[in-house]
Amino acid sequence: MARKNGKRKRYILIAIIVVTLIGGAAAVSAFIRGNNKIDPAKLAKVERGDLAKSVVATGKVEAITKVQVKSKASGIVKTLNVQVGDSVKSGQILAELDKDQLQARVRELTARQESEKANLQAAQASSERNKIDAVGPDLPFLKRQADRYESMLKQGLIPPQTLEDAQKNYEMARNKQLSAQSNSFVDEAKIAQARAQVAQAAAALQNADEDLRNSTIRAPIDGVVLSRDVEIGDAVSSILVLGSNATLIMTLGDTSEVYVKGKVDESDIGKVYLAQPARISVESFKEKKFTGKVTKISPLGVEKDNVTTFEVRVSILNPGGELRVGMTANAEIILEEHKSVLMIPEAALLYDAQRNASVEVPDPSQKTAKRKVPLKVGISNGAKTEVLEGLKEGDQVVLQ
């Protein structure tokens, strides 16, 4: 009986130990599973959408056509008719200089021109008189008269004084003819000089008229006022006198088409070509993308801090004028674009030594609660990667 009781106690003890071990194993398993549960923040879904591979050129919005407005006349600014940001049409009056001195100059030179014309007319009249005198139309008559008086004196019909007076008149006419003939060259010189002075006066008056017209400053193009660099009362110097150093009055730009000038790394420039499509984003329109195309690629790279970049220009049609000159813009140049493809975050990808791609997916049956799945991937934009094989839409992947 005692032996039976001993066996029963042993069985009970063994049963207790087995139950304890089973319970402990279950608890350890539950603990391990609990610790290997994946944080939801580390999970992402396989999505379907459009994916583009691109390079981004960052720069400022610039007007393709930009004109600096300077004056051909010098003077003081009297009126300014436009403000920065105003739209203007070609020929529209932008500003006017004070005209008082210019108008006085025109009056002065008009009077001078009339005076020089009068001098020319006088020289021409004198020349005509000398031409007549040079012919000597009275000489034949005076010569005949002197000869007749000489004959009459011999006949005692007239006194000697009458013959002397006739001969004197003939000699005076003859001298006048000779003098007129010698003065013909002088007359021509005087006329030429008078004509030159008339031409000089006319040129001076024309310049004064031009200055008066130029004192009204007009827009050379259709565009927008980008800057206004003078105020009423400021002195303005003429571009005809000082050239590029003349006073800048304002700057106009045609913003119906603008461009972004950015830099592309040498590792990407080989993928960029003319007329390549681009999407442009600016801070002012966060929800809107503007479309453009590559219109210029610099053939010469610039090295800075051991990095070589190439200048690229992306042009954008801007008929509504939403893009303003000076805005910071990102021009995303589309290298390749795929529509309606499966994609996952770049952060979920793993690569082996042979650059074979894979991801980890949730799997509660595994000790780590996840397993590795090999993938075939396509293009990437740096944030998202195209999935060609290995996953389906809605699957979850683990972010690394």
C-alpha positions as CSV (number, residue, x, y, z in Angstrom):
1,M,0.0,0.0,0.0
2,A,2.8,2.3,0.9
3,R,4.5,1.5,-2.5
4,K,1.2,2.4,-4.4
5,N,1.0,5.7,-2.6
6,G,4.7,6.5,-3.5
7,K,4.0,5.8,-7.1
8,R,0.9,8.0,-7.1
9,K,2.9,10.9,-5.6
10,R,5.6,10.5,-8.2
11,Y,3.0,10.6,-11.0
12,I,1.4,13.7,-9.6
13,L,4.8,15.4,-9.3
14,I,5.7,14.5,-12.8
15,A,2.3,15.8,-14.0
16,I,2.9,19.1,-12.2
17,I,6.3,19.5,-13.7
18,V,5.0,18.7,-17.2
19,V,2.1,21.2,-16.8
20,T,4.6,23.8,-15.5
21,L,6.9,23.3,-18.4
22,I,4.1,23.5,-20.9
23,G,2.8,26.6,-19.3
24,G,6.3,28.1,-19.2
25,A,6.9,27.3,-22.9
26,A,3.6,28.8,-23.8
27,A,4.4,31.9,-21.8
28,V,7.9,32.2,-23.4
29,S,6.4,31.7,-26.9
30,A,3.7,34.4,-26.2
31,F,6.4,36.7,-24.9
32,I,8.6,36.2,-27.9
33,R,5.7,36.7,-30.3
34,G,4.7,39.8,-28.4
35,N,8.2,41.3,-28.7
36,N,8.5,40.5,-32.4
37,K,5.3,42.3,-33.3
38,I,6.0,44.8,-36.1
39,D,5.4,48.5,-35.4
40,P,2.6,49.7,-37.7
41,A,4.6,52.8,-38.3
42,K,7.2,50.6,-40.0
43,L,4.7,49.2,-42.5
44,A,3.7,50.5,-45.9
45,K,1.3,49.3,-48.6
46,V,2.0,48.5,-52.2
47,E,0.2,51.2,-54.2
48,R,-0.7,51.8,-57.8
49,G,0.0,55.1,-59.5
50,D,2.2,57.1,-61.9
51,L,5.9,57.1,-61.4
52,A,8.5,59.3,-63.1
53,K,12.3,59.2,-63.0
54,S,13.6,62.7,-63.1
55,V,16.3,65.2,-62.3
56,V,15.6,68.5,-60.6
57,A,17.1,71.8,-61.6
58,T,16.5,74.5,-59.0
59,G,16.7,78.2,-60.0
60,K,14.9,81.5,-60.4
61,V,12.1,82.3,-62.7
62,E,13.3,84.7,-65.4
63,A,11.6,86.6,-68.3
64,I,12.8,85.4,-71.7
65,T,12.5,89.0,-73.0
66,K,13.8,91.6,-70.6
67,V,14.5,95.3,-71.6
68,Q,16.2,98.0,-69.7
69,V,14.5,101.3,-70.5
70,K,16.8,104.3,-70.7
71,S,16.3,107.8,-72.1
72,K,17.7,109.3,-75.3
73,A,17.2,112.7,-73.8
74,S,18.7,114.2,-70.7
75,G,16.5,116.0,-68.2
76,I,14.5,115.9,-64.9
77,V,11.8,113.3,-64.4
78,K,8.4,115.2,-64.3
79,T,5.9,112.3,-64.4
80,L,5.9,108.5,-63.9
81,N,2.8,106.8,-65.2
82,V,3.4,103.1,-64.2
83,Q,4.1,101.1,-61.0
84,V,6.1,97.9,-60.6
85,G,3.9,95.0,-61.7
86,D,1.8,97.0,-64.1
87,S,1.2,95.5,-67.6
88,V,2.1,97.8,-70.4
89,K,1.7,97.9,-74.2
90,S,4.3,98.8,-76.8
91,G,4.3,102.5,-77.3
92,Q,2.5,103.3,-74.0
93,I,3.9,106.4,-72.2
94,L,5.9,105.3,-69.2
95,A,7.4,108.6,-68.0
96,E,8.0,112.2,-69.1
97,L,10.9,114.5,-68.6
98,D,10.5,118.3,-67.9
99,K,10.1,119.9,-71.3
100,D,10.5,123.6,-70.5
101,Q,14.2,123.8,-71.4
102,L,13.8,121.5,-74.4
103,Q,11.0,123.6,-75.8
104,A,13.1,126.8,-75.3
105,R,15.9,125.2,-77.1
106,V,13.6,124.3,-80.0
107,R,12.4,127.9,-80.3
108,E,16.0,129.2,-80.2
109,L,17.2,126.9,-82.9
110,T,14.1,127.6,-85.0
111,A,14.9,131.3,-85.0
112,R,18.6,130.6,-85.8
113,Q,17.5,128.5,-88.8
114,E,15.3,131.3,-90.1
115,S,18.2,133.7,-89.7
116,E,20.6,131.4,-91.6
117,K,18.0,131.0,-94.4
118,A,17.8,134.8,-94.7
119,N,21.6,135.0,-95.0
120,L,21.5,132.4,-97.7
121,Q,18.8,134.3,-99.6
122,A,20.9,137.5,-99.4
123,A,24.0,135.8,-100.7
124,Q,22.0,134.3,-103.6
125,A,20.5,137.8,-104.4
126,S,24.0,139.4,-104.3
127,S,25.3,136.7,-106.6
128,E,22.5,137.3,-109.1
129,R,23.2,141.0,-109.2
130,N,26.9,140.3,-109.8
131,K,26.0,137.9,-112.6
132,I,24.1,140.7,-114.3
133,D,26.8,143.2,-113.7
134,A,29.4,140.7,-115.1
135,V,27.5,140.7,-118.4
136,G,27.7,144.5,-118.6
137,P,24.4,145.1,-120.5
138,D,24.9,148.9,-120.5
139,L,28.5,148.8,-121.9
140,P,27.6,148.8,-125.7
141,F,25.2,151.8,-125.2
142,L,27.8,153.7,-123.2
143,K,30.5,152.9,-125.7
144,R,28.4,154.2,-128.6
145,Q,27.4,157.3,-126.7
146,A,31.1,158.1,-125.9
147,D,32.0,157.6,-129.6
148,R,29.2,159.8,-130.8
149,Y,30.1,162.6,-128.3
150,E,33.7,162.4,-129.5
151,S,32.5,163.0,-133.1
152,M,30.2,165.8,-132.1
153,L,33.0,167.5,-130.1
154,K,35.1,167.5,-133.2
155,Q,32.3,169.2,-135.0
156,G,32.1,171.7,-132.2
157,L,28.5,170.7,-131.3
158,I,29.1,169.8,-127.6
159,P,31.4,171.1,-124.9
160,P,34.4,168.9,-123.9
161,Q,32.9,168.2,-120.5
162,T,30.0,166.2,-122.1
163,L,32.5,163.9,-123.8
164,E,34.4,163.5,-120.5
165,D,31.3,162.5,-118.6
166,A,30.3,159.9,-121.2
167,Q,33.8,158.4,-121.2
168,K,33.7,158.4,-117.4
169,N,30.4,156.5,-117.3
170,Y,31.7,154.0,-119.8
171,E,34.9,153.4,-117.7
172,M,32.8,153.0,-114.5
173,A,30.5,150.4,-116.2
174,R,33.6,148.6,-117.5
175,N,35.2,148.5,-114.0
176,K,31.9,147.4,-112.5
177,Q,31.8,144.5,-115.0
178,L,35.3,143.4,-114.3
179,S,34.7,143.6,-110.5
180,A,31.5,141.6,-110.9
181,Q,33.3,138.9,-112.9
182,S,36.1,138.6,-110.3
183,N,33.5,138.4,-107.5
184,S,31.6,135.5,-109.0
185,F,33.9,133.0,-107.2
186,V,33.5,134.8,-103.9
187,D,29.7,134.7,-104.3
188,E,29.8,131.0,-104.8
189,A,31.8,130.5,-101.7
190,K,29.5,132.8,-99.7
191,I,26.5,130.8,-101.0
192,A,28.1,127.5,-100.1
193,Q,29.0,128.8,-96.6
194,A,25.4,130.1,-96.1
195,R,24.0,126.7,-97.2
196,A,26.3,124.9,-94.8
197,Q,25.1,127.2,-92.0
198,V,21.5,126.5,-92.9
199,A,22.2,122.8,-92.9
200,Q,23.9,123.0,-89.5
201,A,21.0,125.0,-88.1
202,A,18.5,122.5,-89.5
203,A,20.5,119.6,-87.9
204,A,20.7,121.3,-84.6
205,L,16.9,122.0,-84.7
206,Q,16.3,118.4,-85.7
207,N,18.3,117.1,-82.7
208,A,16.4,119.5,-80.4
209,D,13.1,118.3,-81.8
210,E,14.2,114.7,-81.3
211,D,15.2,115.5,-77.7
212,L,11.8,117.0,-77.1
213,R,10.1,113.9,-78.6
214,N,12.5,111.6,-76.6
215,S,11.5,113.4,-73.4
216,T,8.4,111.3,-73.6
217,I,9.6,107.8,-72.7
218,R,7.5,105.0,-74.2
219,A,7.4,101.2,-73.7
220,P,9.5,99.4,-76.4
221,I,7.6,96.1,-75.9
222,D,4.4,94.6,-74.4
223,G,5.3,93.4,-71.0
224,V,5.3,93.9,-67.2
225,V,7.1,96.5,-65.2
226,L,9.7,94.5,-63.3
227,S,11.5,97.4,-61.7
228,R,11.2,101.2,-61.5
229,D,14.6,102.8,-60.8
230,V,13.8,106.6,-60.7
231,E,11.4,108.9,-58.9
232,I,9.9,112.2,-59.8
233,G,12.6,114.9,-59.7
234,D,15.5,112.6,-60.4
235,A,18.0,113.7,-63.0
236,V,18.3,111.4,-66.1
237,S,21.3,111.2,-68.4
238,S,21.0,110.4,-72.1
239,I,22.0,107.0,-73.4
240,L,23.3,108.8,-76.6
241,V,25.8,110.5,-74.4
242,L,26.8,108.0,-71.7
243,G,25.9,104.8,-73.4
244,S,25.5,101.8,-71.0
245,N,26.2,104.2,-68.1
246,A,23.1,106.2,-68.8
247,T,20.4,106.4,-66.1
248,L,18.2,103.2,-65.8
249,I,14.6,104.4,-65.7
250,M,12.8,101.0,-65.4
251,T,13.0,97.4,-66.6
252,L,10.3,95.7,-68.6
253,G,9.8,92.0,-69.2
254,D,7.6,89.9,-71.4
255,T,6.3,87.3,-69.0
256,S,4.0,85.5,-71.4
257,E,6.9,83.0,-71.5
258,V,9.4,82.6,-68.8
259,Y,12.2,80.2,-68.0
260,V,14.0,78.5,-65.0
261,K,17.7,78.4,-65.2
262,G,19.1,75.6,-63.0
263,K,22.1,73.3,-62.7
264,V,22.2,69.6,-63.3
265,D,24.9,67.3,-62.0
266,E,27.3,65.8,-64.6
267,S,26.1,62.3,-63.7
268,D,22.6,63.2,-64.9
269,I,23.3,65.6,-67.8
270,G,23.7,62.8,-70.3
271,K,20.0,61.9,-69.9
272,V,18.8,65.5,-70.6
273,Y,18.0,66.6,-74.1
274,L,16.4,69.6,-75.8
275,A,12.5,69.7,-75.9
276,Q,12.5,67.2,-73.0
277,P,9.3,67.7,-70.9
278,A,9.5,69.1,-67.4
279,R,7.2,69.9,-64.5
280,I,7.8,73.1,-62.6
281,S,6.8,73.8,-59.0
282,V,7.0,77.0,-57.0
283,E,6.3,77.8,-53.4
284,S,3.4,80.1,-54.2
285,F,1.4,77.3,-55.9
286,K,2.1,74.2,-53.9
287,E,-0.8,72.3,-55.3
288,K,-0.1,73.2,-58.9
289,K,2.4,72.0,-61.5
290,F,3.4,74.0,-64.5
291,T,4.5,72.3,-67.7
292,G,7.6,73.3,-69.6
293,K,10.4,71.9,-71.8
294,V,14.2,72.0,-71.9
295,T,15.3,74.8,-74.4
296,K,19.0,75.1,-73.6
297,I,21.8,72.9,-72.3
298,S,25.1,74.5,-71.6
299,P,28.0,72.7,-73.5
300,L,30.4,73.8,-70.7
301,G,30.3,72.5,-67.2
302,V,31.2,74.5,-64.1
303,E,33.2,72.9,-61.3
304,K,32.7,74.0,-57.7
305,D,33.7,72.1,-54.6
306,N,34.8,69.2,-56.8
307,V,31.3,68.9,-58.2
308,T,30.7,69.6,-61.9
309,T,27.3,70.9,-63.0
310,F,25.8,72.1,-66.3
311,E,23.4,74.9,-66.7
312,V,20.0,73.9,-68.1
313,R,17.2,76.3,-69.1
314,V,13.5,75.1,-68.9
315,S,11.0,77.4,-70.7
316,I,7.4,77.7,-69.5
317,L,4.4,79.3,-71.2
318,N,2.9,81.8,-68.8
319,P,0.0,83.5,-70.5
320,G,-1.8,84.2,-67.1
321,G,1.3,85.7,-65.6
322,E,1.1,83.5,-62.5
323,L,4.8,82.8,-62.5
324,R,6.6,86.0,-61.5
325,V,10.2,86.9,-62.2
326,G,12.4,86.1,-59.3
327,M,10.4,83.2,-57.9
328,T,12.4,80.2,-56.7
329,A,11.3,77.2,-58.8
330,N,12.1,73.5,-59.1
331,A,12.2,72.2,-62.7
332,E,11.6,68.5,-62.6
333,I,13.0,67.2,-65.9
334,I,11.2,63.9,-66.8
335,L,13.7,61.3,-67.8
336,E,11.2,58.4,-67.9
337,E,7.6,58.1,-66.8
338,H,5.4,55.0,-66.3
339,K,1.6,55.2,-65.8
340,S,-0.5,53.1,-63.4
341,V,2.3,50.9,-62.0
342,L,2.8,49.1,-58.6
343,M,5.2,51.0,-56.4
344,I,6.6,50.9,-52.9
345,P,8.7,53.3,-50.8
346,E,12.4,53.2,-51.6
347,A,13.1,52.7,-47.9
348,A,11.6,49.2,-48.0
349,L,14.1,47.8,-50.4
350,L,17.0,45.5,-49.6
351,Y,19.8,44.7,-51.9
352,D,22.3,41.8,-51.8
353,A,25.9,41.8,-53.1
354,Q,24.7,41.1,-56.6
355,R,22.2,44.1,-56.4
356,N,19.2,41.7,-56.4
357,A,16.3,43.5,-54.7
358,S,14.0,42.1,-52.0
359,V,11.7,43.3,-49.3
360,E,10.5,42.0,-46.0
361,V,6.7,41.4,-45.5
362,P,4.8,40.7,-42.3
363,D,4.5,37.0,-41.4
364,P,3.2,36.1,-37.9
365,S,4.3,32.5,-38.4
366,Q,8.0,33.5,-38.4
367,K,10.0,34.1,-35.2
368,T,10.7,37.6,-36.4
369,A,7.1,38.1,-37.6
370,K,8.4,38.8,-41.1
371,R,9.9,37.1,-44.1
372,K,12.0,38.1,-47.1
373,V,10.4,38.3,-50.6
374,P,12.6,38.7,-53.8
375,L,11.5,41.4,-56.2
376,K,12.0,42.6,-59.7
377,V,12.0,46.4,-59.7
378,G,11.8,49.1,-62.4
379,I,12.4,52.8,-62.3
380,S,12.7,54.9,-59.2
381,N,12.3,58.6,-58.4
382,G,14.4,58.4,-55.2
383,A,11.3,58.1,-53.0
384,K,9.2,55.4,-54.7
385,T,10.3,52.4,-56.7
386,E,8.3,50.5,-59.4
387,V,7.6,46.8,-58.6
388,L,7.5,44.6,-61.7
389,E,7.3,41.2,-60.0
390,G,7.0,39.8,-56.5
391,L,4.1,41.8,-54.9
392,K,0.5,42.7,-55.6
393,E,-1.5,45.9,-54.8
394,G,-2.4,46.2,-51.2
395,D,0.4,44.0,-49.9
396,Q,2.3,45.3,-46.9
397,V,6.1,45.8,-46.8
398,V,8.4,46.6,-43.9
399,L,10.3,49.8,-44.0
400,Q,14.0,49.4,-43.1
